[in-house]
Amino acid sequence: MSRPISTTIRSAAIATAVIASVAGSAQAAGPARFDWVEYRGTDGTAVPAGSYRNPILAGYHPDPSIVRVGADYYLVNSTFSWFPGIPVFHSRDLVHWRQIGNAIDRPSQLDFTGRGMSEGVFAPAINYHAGRFYIVNTCVRCGGNFVITATNPAGPWSDPVFLSTVEGIDPSLFFDTDGKAWLINNREPVGGSTYDGHRALWIEQFDPVRLKMLGNAKMVVNGGVDLSAKPVWIEGPHIYRVKDAYYLTAAEGGTSVNHSQVVFKSDSVTGPYVPAPRAINPILTQRDQPAGRADPISATGHADLVQLPDGRWWSVFLGTRPYAQDYYNIGRETFLLPVDWSSGWPVILPKGQTVPRVVRAPLPAVTAHSVPLTGTFSVRTDFTGPRLGLEWMTMRGAPYQLGGGTLHLDPLTDGIGDFGKPAFVARRQEHSTASVTTEVRFTPGEGEMAGLAALQNDAYFLTIALTRHDGKTFIRAARRAGKDEPRTGVTLAERAVSVAGPVRFRISARGGRYDLAFAVGKQWVTLAPDVDATNLSTNKAGGFVGTMIGPFAQGKR
């Protein structure tokens, strides 16, 4: 269970723990036993009454999609090859969110074995129609486009129904007033791509009862707003009907600093779609902002719109908070802004404006009783409950076990650098200034280790751990910055220790510099100070995820 330091939180969410027996693993001294993990993060943004802080979901929460059902709002994000996947959040005010489930919470739904951490589930889109929730999604290199359904958004969600005839990525559904359903997504343009990043948007009718495509797909956008300018990566499309017009909005420009959101309009759901005038498009971007600006928000796009009961519209979208240039370790986050229709087009942010950190709240506050998701907070997770909190994930569905008030991690032969299923249980780093602390009881065998890891993917991580080699026990700090480096990383510092009880570990983040510390007894020792942690940035590690931090154990190969 997780609880803020000042307030006890009872998790009402259900997550399926993957408990596996491990044949042949190095278990000379038994599993590593972790008693607790404490996360502390600092956000210096002051928020007056009646306002909210951007981002609304801090840390690795990319590709938001939102739906309203009565007075309730539900939001989902991408999780790629982390498991359980596709978190489902609930709110009554668009600002305070609580995770209520994970749409992919059973290994039988999707198999992420062998997938890179930025493969797996991309850009889920959530809808509601006739008493049924739908999520359409793409499992990259693990099945393609699929749909899952639920009558309760907290779950359980169905097994995927794969849409084998739908090529491409980023599907979303639109339910029209005549009862027809349509799927729109990113595919190859007619005749194939003519330049790198050349994609198109296609629409095709969908049967929401039998969960199958009805054929006759039609390309409705080729390339983007202006094909002559060779726009790239038109993706993440959504359709909305406003009065008698259809508005199609999509991301354009790629997920880095040139990211943007653009909009098209049509009198028919199947087009033709005409882009908004140049004075309007893009309806959201930060690529026109000076590179050296203070406290920047960058790479904004991949938006979804939602209409409130009183007729107003708001938008969720992703963005990043770099600590220097285009360096950020915490991943792409979820932001919230109002939508202005005064021009006849849905404008999220007028050209030339920066994304505000503090905004007037759209609705009276309805506090969500949950693990905090933004702002300055401290949260402590003990392991006394029957399941991990919903915010905890593993790489590709790796094994762990809870029992006796502790988290048990066996030192498997699969390590965090082995592109497998390591014994590593992690939560998101949600602040550039943060610390994660844990306590472990472990007597390592030769070549075994257990401790704390901060990881972007299999080839880019930091660790501090209790280990044993050459017949001696050590505390070791390590860093990996690419596949060519050792599987356990390059040793930054190492100290021989005598251990008769629990050992505490701490990883502290300060933008692109991290401190790796340990305590045997009361005294903390910073073993590796001021470590270059830009290896945890998307700029260096690549991909679409953010840094995950938590306890790990691994054995000798």
N, C-alpha and C positions, 0 to 999 in steps of 0.2 A: 504494500500500500504506500502511496505517496502523500505527504502532508506538508503544507507550508510550515516553516519553523514556528510561526506564531499561531497557526490555526490548524486543527486536525481536519483532514479531508478524507471522507469515505468514498472510495471509488465505486460508482454505480455501474461502471462499464464492465463488459465481459470481453476478455481476451483469451484465446486458446493457447496454452503453454505447450510448446512442442517438447516432449520428453522422450528422449531416445536412448536406447542402450548402445554402448559404444564398444564394439569388439576390438580387441587388440590395441587399445589406447594405452598410453603410458600412465598408469595409475598406482605407482609404487607407494605413494603416501596418501592416496585417496584424493577426493576433489578439493579444490579451493573453496572455502566457505566465506562468503561476503555477508556481513551483518547489516550493512546499510550503505546508502549513497546519498550524499548531500550536494545539491546544485545551488549555486548563488550567482545571480546575474544583476548587473547594474545598467540602468537606462536613465540618463540624466534629464530626460524630457519631462518638464513640469506640466501637469494637466489640470486646468481649472474645472470647477464644477460645471456640468452640462456639456463637457467636451470629451474627446477621446484621443488616444495616441495612435499614430501610425508607426509601425505596422500593427494590425489587429491580431495577427498570428506571427510571432517573431520566430526567427530561425527557419530552418528547412521546411517550408510549407509552400511549395510552388504550385503553379497551374490551378488556381482556385476556380471552382464551379459552384454555383449557388442556386437554390430553388426556395420559393416561399410556398407554404401550405397553411392557409389561414393566417394566424398570427405567429407561426413558427417558421424559422429559417434553418436550412440545412446546407452545409458546405463540405466539399471534398477536395482533397489535394493528391498530387502525384507522390508516389513513394518508390517507384522504380523497382529495384530488387531487394529492398528491405521488407521484412516480414514480421508481424502482419502488415498488410498493405491497404492503401486507400482509406485513410482515417475519415470518419464521418463526425462532423461537428454540428451542434445545435445552438441556436440563439433565439432570444425574443426581442433583441434590440439592435442587432447587427454589429455590436461592439463587444459584448461579453459572450464568449463562446465556451462550450464544454464538449469534450470529445465523448461521444456516446457509443462508438463502436469502430470496428475496422471491417470494411466490406470484404476484404480478402483475409480471412482469419483461419482458414483450413488448408493444409498442404494439398488436399485433394482438389482444391479449386484451381490453383496454378502452381507450376513447378518452376522455381527460379534456379535450380541446379545448373551450374556452369555459366550463369549469366553475369555480365559485368554489373557493377553497382548502379550504373546509369542506363542499364537496359531494363527489362521488366515492364511494369505498368506506367504508361505515359498518359498524362492529361485526361483524367476521368471527367465525364460530364454527367451531372445528376439532374433528373427530371421527375415529375410526379404527374400521373394521369389516372383518373378513374379508380382511386384507391390503391394504386400500385406505384412504388418508387422504381426508377430505372437508373442504372449507371451503364453508360457505354464507354468503352475504353479500348486501348491497344496494348497487348502484351508483346513487346518488341523482342523478337527471336524466341518467343515462347507461345506461339499460337496465333498471333495477329489480333484482329478486331473482334470484340465480343460484347455481349450484353449480359448483365446480371440484374435480378429484380428482388424486391422485398416488400412486404406489407408494413413492416416496421423498420424505419431507417437505422435503428440501432442493431438490426440483424435479427435472425440470420439472413444473409443474402444467399441467393441461389448459386449453384455451380454455373460457370460461364457457358453461354450458348455462343459458339463461335460463328461469325458472319464470314464464311470462307470466301464469298464472292466480292467482299469489300477490300480492295487494295488500299494501302496507305496507312495514315495515322490520324489521331485527333478527331474521332467521330463525336458528334453530339446530336441529340434528338430535338425535334420541334413538333409539337402537337397543335394542329390548326383548329380553328373553330368549327370546321365541318367534320371533325372526328378523324381526319387523316393524319398520319404520322410520317415524318420525313427524317432521314439521316443525312447530315452534311459532314463532309470530312475532307482532309488533304489527300490528294492523289497525284499521280503523274498527269501532266497536261496531255491533251490530244496530240499525238505525233511524238510524244516524249519531250524531255527537257532539252532546251537549246542552250542553257548556260547553268553553271553551278548554282544551286539554290532555286532553280526555276521549278515551281510547283503550282498546283491548281486546286480549286475547291469544286467538289462535285456534290450533287444532291440526288437522292434516290428514295423512293417511297418504302416505308417500313411497316410491317404488320406487328403491332404491339401486343397482340394476343398470342400468335404463333411464334413470335420472335424471329422473324425471317425477313429477308429483303424481297421486294416485289419486282426488282429489275428496272430497266430503262433508265440507268444512271445518266445524268446530264452535267456537263461542266458548266459552272455558272460564273467562275472567276478564273482568269488565266493570268498567273504570275502575281497579280496584285493590283494596286490602284492604277499604275501606269506601266504597261508592259514595255514600252519603249525605253523606260529607265532601268529595265532589268531588275525589278524588285525581287527580293529573296525571301524564302521560307514563309509563304502565306500559310497560316495554320491556326489551330485553336478556334474554329468558326462557331458562331452561335446565331440563330435566327430568332427575331422577335416580331410579333405582329402588333402594330400600334394603329388603331382605327382601321383603315383599309389598306395600309401600306406594310410592306415587309422590310425589315432592316436586318442586314447581314453584317456582323462585325467580326473581325479576325485580327490576329497578330500578324505583323509584317516586319521583316528586317533582322530576324534571328534573335536569340535569347540574350545577347550581350548588350553592349552600350548603344547599339543602333535599334534596339527593340522599340516597337511602337504598336499602337492599336488603330485600325482603320475601319471605315464603315461604308456600306453600299446600301442602295434602296431599290425596291421593285414594287410593281403593282401586282405581281404574281409570285407565289412561293418558289416557282421554278425559274424565275427570272424573265427577261434579262435584268441583271443588277447593275446599277449605275453608281460609281463612286461619288462620295460627297465632294464638293468643290475643294480646290487646293487651300482655300482660306480656312476650311474646316478640317480636312485630313492632314495629318493624323489627329485623331481625337484624344490621344494620349501618347506622350513620349517625353523623355528627358535627354534625348540625343542632341538637342539644340542648346543645352546648358553648358556653361564654361567648365572645362575639365578640372580646374583648380578650385572650384567652389568649396566652401566650408560645409562640413556635415552633409555630404551629398546622399541623395537617393537616386539610383540609376537603374537602367535596363528595364524600365516599366513596360508592361504589355500583358498579353494573354488575359484579357479582361472578360468578365461575365456580368451581365446586368440583371437587376431584380427590381420589380415594381412593388412599392409599398401599398397597403390597403387604401391610403388616401390619394393615390395616384402618382406620388413622387417616385423617381427612379434613383437607384444607387448602384455603384459598381464595385466589385472586388477585382483585384488584379495583382500580378506579382511585381516585385521590385527587389533591388539589392541595396545594402548600406555598406559601401566600401570603406575601409579604414585608410586606404592609400590607393590612388589611381584606380585601377579596376581590380583591386585585391579585396576579397571578402572571403571569410572562412565559413560563415554561418549559413550560406546558401541563399536561395531566393525565397522571399517572404510574402505574406498576404497583406495587402493594403486595401483601404476602403475610402471612396470619395463619392460625393453626389454627382448626378448626371444632369446637365443643363440642356433642355430641349428648346430653348428660346429661338434658336436659328432654324428649327425644323429638323435638326439632326442631333443625335445624342452625343454631347461633348462632355468628356470626363474631366479634361484639364485643358484650358485654352493654351494655344501655342505660346511658348516663351515663359510659362509659369513653372515654378518648381513644386514638387509634391509637398504639401504642408505636413509637418510632423504632428500638429495639433489642429483638430477640426471640431466644429460644433456637432454634437451627437445628433443622429437622425431621429431618435426615439427616446422616451424616458428610459432610464437605466433599469435593466432587469439583470441583477448580478447572477452569474453562473457559478454555482458552488463546485469548484473543480480545481485541478492543478492549474496555476497561472499560466497564461500563454503570451503575455506581453508585459512590458514595464519592469521596474525593479522588483525582484522577488527572490525568496529563498524557499527551497522545497527539499524535504528530506524523505527518502524512500526507505522504509524498512521492508523486510521480506517475510512478515508474519502472516500475510494473507494467502489464500489458496492460489492466487494468480498474480502475475505482474500487472501493474497499471497499463492502461491502453497506450500510454505515451512511449513505452519501451518496445524496442524492436531488435531483431537479429538479422545477420547477413544470410539471406537466401533461406531462412527458416531453420537456423542452426539450433542445436539442442541446449537445453538448460533444465534445471530442476529446482523446485522450491521444497523446503522441508525443515522442520525444527526451527522456524524463524530465520532461516538463512537462505541465500541464493547459492546453489551448488553448481560449480562449473568444473567439469572434468578436463584435465590437461590433454586435449585431443591431439592427434597427429596433424590434424588440420589447424594451422595457425592463421592469424588474421592477415598474413601476407601470402597465403597459399591459394587464393581464388576458390576456396571451398566453403565449408560450413563450420566456421570456428566457434568455439565456446566464448562468445562475446555478446553481452547484453548491453544495449546502448540507448541513450536518449539524446535528443537534439541539443547542440549548443545553440542557445537562443540570443546570446549577447556577445558583442565583441570584447567586453570586459566581464569575465566570468571565472568561476572556479568550480571544480568538481572534486569531491573528497570521498574516499571510501575506506573501509577497514576489512582486512582479509586475514584469515587464519589458514596457513598453508605450510606444509613442509615439502619443499620441492625435491623430486628425484633428479638425477643427473639429466640435464638438458631441458627440464621443465621450467615453466615460469607462470606467474599469476600476478595481476596488478591492474593498472588502469591504462586505457588506451583512448586517444583522440584520433579519429580516423575519417578520412575523406573517401578512400577506397582501398583496395587490397595493396596498392603500391605506394600509397601516400598516407603516412600516419606517424604519430608519436606514441611512445610507451614508457611507463616506469613500472618496474615489476621486481618481485622477489624471484630469484632464479638460482640455479646451482650448476656449476661446471668445474671441471678439474678438481673435484672432491671438496669444493668450498661453496659457501652460500654468499650471494651478493645481492645488493640492490643495483639494478641496471636501468639507465635511461637510454633510449634509442630513438632514432629518427630514420624514416624511409622516405625517399624522394624519387622513386622510379623503380621499374621492374628490374633494372640492372643491379640494384643494390641488394644486399642479403635479405632473405625472407623475413628475418627478425629485425631488420633495420641496421643502421650503422650505430655502434655504441658511442654515445655522447659522453657518458661518465659512468663509473662503476665503483662500488664501495663494498668491501667485505664486511659482513655483519654476523652477529650471533643472535639468533632469534629463538625466544622461548615462549612467545605469545603472539597476539595480533600485531599486524603492521598496518599503518595508515599510509595512504598515498593521496597526493593532491596534484592536479593539473590546473594551473592558473593561466588564463588568457588575457592578453593586453593587445588587442588588435592583431598584429602579425608577430608578436613576441610572446612566448609561453615560458612559464617556470614549472619545472618538474621536481616535486619534493616528496619526502617520506618522513615518517616518524616511527621509531622503535622506542616505545615509552612516551614521555611527554614532549620531548624536544623535537621540533621540526627541523629538518635539514634540507636545504635547497640543493639537490644533487646536480641539476642542470639548469642554471639560471639563464634567462634572456635568450632562449632558443629561437632560432629562425623558424617560425611556423608558417611561412608563406607556402610551404609544401602542402598545407591544408586548404589553400585557396583554390577556387575554381580556375583561376588564371593559370596555375601551374599543374594542378591535378586533373583538370579537364572535367567533363561530365556535367551533370545537372543536379547533383545532390549537395548537401551541406555536411559540416562536421558533426559526427556522432561520437559521444563520449560515454564510457562505461567500463565495468569490470570485464576482464578477460582471463582466460587460462589457456595454455597450450603446452604440448609435449615435444619430444624430440622426434625428428623424422628419420 
